[in-house]
């Protein structure tokens, strides 16, 4: 069965999950973890920042990303929806 | 007769809550994911929920008012027919959702015709049974693919509802009160499977570290 391309939502969730796994993560780590080209990743990170799901902090001369409270809540809600969708055989 | 009305009232009242829970989760899923399948699921389960709720309301009115037996029979028969039509419409929507979703994934062999040609000539209940067969097949395919517990529950839920509709059909043709009661109880058992899914989905606690 052919695998579908990742949806935009799935990409955003993959980014959030890679930030969640390791609090205070650099962009290069997200790049490999979320498997995205650099320019697209930057666009998604800006979108997540605007939505208040992540925050950018300068630490020891490096830019690091953290999940906000809203970001954690969003992931929690997504996982609930994912379990619900999975029950009906729907892949998100 | 009063016992049947009371039983139907109880199962429909609780059933409405369960069905509205599924439609609420479907709405939340639709809002977050924009996947069209959830729109069909939301509409389908909302119609089923409204149907159950209205049955509960009407049965409670019938129980409360001292209507003559013939009025009660005519009322319940009319309600039954309207309810069957609503159910058929709801199952069409849910079946449409599965067809739309699997077609978009290129799983064309699963996008079978929603309403078999033969079912056009048959009553609403038989149409519902055919639609439920299709829905059960989709749910079964989903379960066989991944073998997750929540998928098994959805499959069992729809299968149990299908069984209840078959029992209801036999009950109507055989004029059997006991089979009618059994069909109600089996339908309710099917809804309990969906209740478990709702409880499993909404359980609290994060899965990964904060």
Interface residues (C-beta under 8 A of the other chain):
Chain A: X1 X2 X4 X7 X9 X17 X20 X21 X72 X76 X77 X78 X79 X80 X81 X83 X84 X85 X86 X87 X88 X89 X90 X92
Chain B: X25 X26 X28 X29 X32 X33 X34 X35 X37 X38 X41 X101 X105 X106 X107 X138 X139 X141 X142 X143 X145 X146 X148 X150 X151 X153 X154 X197 X200 X201 X202 X206 X207 X208 X210
